[in-house]
């Protein structure tokens, strides 16, 4: 049976190209809808794409109709209500999805942690397991669709290998991630760090990327690797783990790194203890993938390929990626 996905876009999307000022200019609701429908069809998913300027209608769709779908993707966009009132309404709606044990992913076109808190705020709900993707433009939506539609080991067999000299991307992992598979498997899953490394390397090759996967329990080692990447890698994916919430040193190193940066977390830190809500990483990255389990790593590699492609890669590499993903490049 085809998986079914509901995409709900809140107020502000009807004039999207007018207010989008973070490198995704010209992106309209029509473009998002068409690309989302094309990817869903390719993946064998049924898509219901909606947008409303009425906040109450958005909540009703989520709360009353989510039972009909296998997963829900929400872009609340801007809001006119106070944050307290909005969060209360949003949590009430998301509780329904959480009770049904269905995936819900909040998406944003821009990295909202680089904006004023008055402009856009994350609308997390404390119940259930909620994913979060922001900062990737159209690909925020496409990655969310993939996360709901694809099985963990599902891959497009028609993808081609990258060029002979692929771009190098470093994937940095912080403390205790070496215990994956044994540490709190109900939160982090049963895959080991070696499993994630192999998967990221495979996906990287499919997208023309040379993925270097590293882990350390030591803050200084992570800082050294970030500095090393300044001259060696145009892209970085980082899960600083506990150092996300404490390390000014990693924050400063990331400020010095000029390449593209994605923050990834297996769980969604902002659904957990309050001390995990602070991030020294989020304001400095291009995009964030959180709460999608181990699959978030593979999606991050795909998203990095898109970011590098958009920045401008070698013609041979662009041609390889075009053949791999003829419609969306995702």
C-alpha positions in Angstrom: 0.0 0.0 0.0 1.3 3.5 -0.9 2.3 5.6 2.1 0.2 8.7 2.5 1.5 12.1 3.6 -0.2 15.3 4.6 1.7 18.5 4.1 0.2 21.5 6.0 1.5 25.0 5.3 0.4 27.7 7.6 -0.1 31.5 7.1 2.3 33.3 4.9 3.0 30.8 2.2 0.8 32.4 -0.3 3.3 35.3 -0.7 6.4 33.1 0.0 8.7 34.7 -2.5 8.0 38.2 -1.0 9.3 37.4 2.5 11.9 34.8 1.9 15.3 36.5 2.3 17.8 33.7 3.1 19.1 32.6 -0.2 15.9 30.9 -1.4 14.5 33.8 -3.4 11.9 32.9 -6.0 10.7 29.9 -4.2 6.9 29.8 -4.4 4.2 27.6 -3.0 3.6 26.3 -6.5 7.2 25.3 -6.9 7.2 23.5 -3.5 3.9 21.7 -4.3 5.1 20.5 -7.8 8.5 19.3 -6.5 6.8 17.6 -3.5 4.3 15.8 -5.8 7.0 14.7 -8.2 9.2 13.2 -5.4 6.2 11.6 -3.8 5.2 10.0 -7.1 8.7 8.7 -7.6 8.7 7.2 -4.1 5.3 5.7 -4.5 3.6 7.9 -1.9 0.3 9.6 -2.0 0.5 13.3 -1.1 -2.1 15.8 0.1 -0.6 19.3 0.0 -2.5 22.1 1.7 -2.0 25.7 2.7 -4.2 28.1 4.7 -4.0 31.6 6.0 -6.3 30.6 8.8 -4.4 29.3 11.9 -7.5 27.5 13.3 -8.0 25.7 10.0 -4.4 24.5 10.1 -4.8 23.1 13.6 -8.1 21.4 12.6 -6.4 19.7 9.6 -3.7 18.4 11.9 -5.9 17.3 14.8 -8.9 15.9 12.9 -7.6 14.5 9.6 -4.1 13.2 10.5 -5.6 9.8 11.3 -6.1 9.3 7.5 -2.4 9.7 6.8 0.8 7.7 7.6 2.8 10.9 8.3 2.3 14.7 8.6 4.7 17.5 7.6 4.0 21.0 9.0 5.4 24.4 8.1 3.7 26.8 10.5 5.5 29.8 8.8 4.9 33.1 10.5 2.3 33.7 13.1 0.3 36.7 14.4 -0.7 35.2 17.8 1.5 35.4 20.9 3.9 32.5 21.1 2.2 31.2 24.3 -1.2 30.9 22.6 0.2 29.5 19.4 2.2 26.8 21.2 -0.8 25.8 23.3 -2.9 25.3 20.1 -0.1 23.6 18.3 0.6 21.1 21.1 -3.1 20.3 21.3 -3.1 19.4 17.6 0.2 17.4 17.7 -1.0 15.4 20.7 -3.5 13.8 18.4 -0.7 12.6 16.0 1.5 11.5 18.9 -1.4 9.4 20.2 -1.6 7.7 16.8 2.1 6.9 16.9 2.6 8.5 13.5 5.6 10.6 12.4 5.3 14.3 12.4 8.0 16.6 11.0 8.2 20.4 11.3 9.9 22.0 8.4 11.2 25.6 7.7 12.7 26.9 4.6 15.2 29.0 6.4 17.4 28.3 9.5 15.1 30.0 12.0 17.8 30.2 14.6 19.6 32.8 12.5 16.5 35.1 12.6 14.9 37.2 15.2 12.9 35.2 17.7 10.0 37.5 16.9 9.9 36.5 13.3 9.6 32.7 13.5 9.7 30.3 16.4 9.9 26.5 16.5 6.6 25.0 17.5 7.7 22.0 19.3 5.3 19.8 21.3 6.6 17.8 24.2 4.6 14.7 23.3 5.6 12.0 20.9 8.6 11.9 18.6 8.8 14.9 16.4 11.3 15.5 13.7 12.7 18.9 12.7 14.3 20.1 9.4 15.2 23.7 8.6 17.5 25.8 6.5 17.4 23.8 3.2 14.8 25.7 1.2 12.7 23.4 -1.0 14.9 20.5 0.1 13.5 20.9 3.7 10.2 19.5 2.3 11.8 16.9 0.1 14.0 15.5 2.9 10.9 15.3 5.1 9.0 13.4 2.4 11.9 11.0 2.1 12.1 10.5 5.9 8.5 9.4 6.0 8.4 7.4 2.7 11.6 5.5 2.7 12.4 2.4 4.7 15.7 2.7 6.6 17.6 0.5 4.1 15.7 1.8 1.0 17.9 3.4 -1.7 17.3 4.4 -5.3 19.1 1.7 -7.2 19.4 3.9 -10.3 21.7 6.4 -8.6 25.1 6.6 -10.1 28.5 6.9 -8.5 30.1 10.3 -8.2 33.0 11.7 -10.2 36.6 10.5 -9.8 37.5 13.4 -7.5 34.4 14.0 -5.3 34.0 16.8 -2.8 35.1 15.9 0.7 32.6 16.1 3.5 33.4 15.5 7.1 30.9 14.1 9.5 31.9 14.9 13.1 30.4 13.1 16.1 30.7 14.2 19.8 30.9 12.4 23.1 29.1 9.1 23.9 28.0 8.6 20.3 30.5 5.7 20.2 28.0 4.0 22.5 25.2 4.0 19.8 23.4 0.6 19.8 23.9 0.2 23.5 23.2 3.6 24.9 19.4 4.2 25.5 18.3 2.3 22.3 14.7 3.6 22.9 16.0 7.1 22.1 19.0 6.5 19.8 18.1 3.2 18.1 20.0 0.0 17.7 22.4 1.0 14.9 26.0 1.4 15.9 28.2 4.4 14.9 30.0 2.0 12.4 26.6 1.3 10.8 26.0 5.0 10.4 29.5 5.5 9.0 28.9 2.8 6.3 25.5 4.2 5.4 26.8 7.8 5.1 29.8 6.6 3.0 27.5 4.7 0.7 25.1 7.6 0.2 28.0 10.0 -0.2 29.4 8.0 -3.1 26.0 7.9 -4.7 25.9 11.7 -4.6 29.6 12.3 -5.6 30.9 13.0 -2.0 33.9 11.6 -0.2 32.5 11.2 3.4 35.0 11.2 6.3 33.3 10.0 9.4 34.9 10.8 12.8 34.0 10.6 16.5 35.6 11.8 19.7 34.7 12.1 23.4 37.1 15.1 23.6 36.2 18.7 22.9 39.7 19.6 21.8 39.7 16.8 19.1 36.5 18.1 17.6 37.9 21.7 17.5 41.0 20.4 15.8 39.0 18.5 13.2 36.8 21.6 12.5 40.0 23.7 12.0 41.5 21.0 9.8 38.4 21.1 7.6 38.8 24.8 6.9 41.3 24.0 4.2 40.3 20.5 3.2 36.5 20.1 3.1 33.8 22.3 1.6 31.1 20.6 3.7 30.6 19.6 7.3 27.9 17.6 9.1 28.2 17.8 12.9 26.5 16.1 15.8 28.3 17.7 18.7 26.2 15.7 21.1 26.4 17.0 24.7 28.9 19.7 23.6 26.1 21.2 21.5 24.8 22.7 24.7 28.0 23.7 26.4 30.9 24.3 24.1 31.9 27.9 23.3 35.1 26.5 21.8 33.2 24.5 19.2 31.0 27.5 18.5 34.1 29.6 17.8 35.7 27.0 15.6 32.5 26.7 13.6 32.5 30.5 13.1 35.9 30.2 11.6 34.9 27.4 9.2 33.8 28.9 5.9 32.2 25.8 4.3 28.6 24.6 4.4 27.5 23.2 7.7 24.6 20.9 8.7 23.7 20.1 12.4 22.3 16.7 12.9 20.8 14.9 15.9 19.2 11.5 16.2 16.7 12.7 18.8 15.2 16.1 18.9 17.0 17.9 21.7 14.3 20.5 22.2 11.8 17.8 23.1 14.0 16.6 25.9 15.4 18.1 29.1 15.5 21.8 29.4 19.3 21.9 29.5 19.4 20.5 26.0 17.3 23.3 24.5 20.3 25.7 24.3 22.5 25.2 21.2 25.9 26.8 20.5 25.8 25.2 17.1 22.4 26.0 15.6 22.9 29.7 14.9 26.0 29.0 12.9 24.9 26.2 10.5 23.1 26.3 7.2 20.4 23.8 8.2 19.3 21.4 10.9 18.0 17.8 10.9 16.8 16.5 14.2 14.5 13.9 15.6 14.5 11.6 12.5 16.5 8.8 14.1 19.6 7.3 12.4 18.1 8.1 9.0 18.8 11.8 9.7 22.5 11.1 9.0 21.8 9.8 5.5 19.3 12.6 4.8 22.0 15.1 5.9 24.5 13.7 3.4 21.9 14.0 0.6 21.1 17.6 1.7 24.8 18.4 1.8 25.1 17.2 -1.8 22.2 19.6 -2.8 23.8 22.5 -0.9 27.2 22.0 -2.6 25.5 21.6 -5.9 23.6 24.9 -5.4 26.8 26.7 -4.4 28.4 25.6 -7.7 30.4 22.4 -8.3 32.5 21.1 -11.1 30.5 20.6 -14.4 31.3 16.8 -14.4 29.9 16.5 -10.8 26.8 18.5 -11.6 26.2 16.2 -14.6 26.5 13.1 -12.5 24.1 14.4 -9.9 21.7 15.4 -12.6 21.6 11.9 -13.9 21.1 10.6 -10.4 18.2 12.9 -9.6 16.8 14.3 -12.9 13.8 16.2 -11.4 14.7 17.6 -8.0 18.4 16.9 -7.4 17.6 15.6 -3.9 
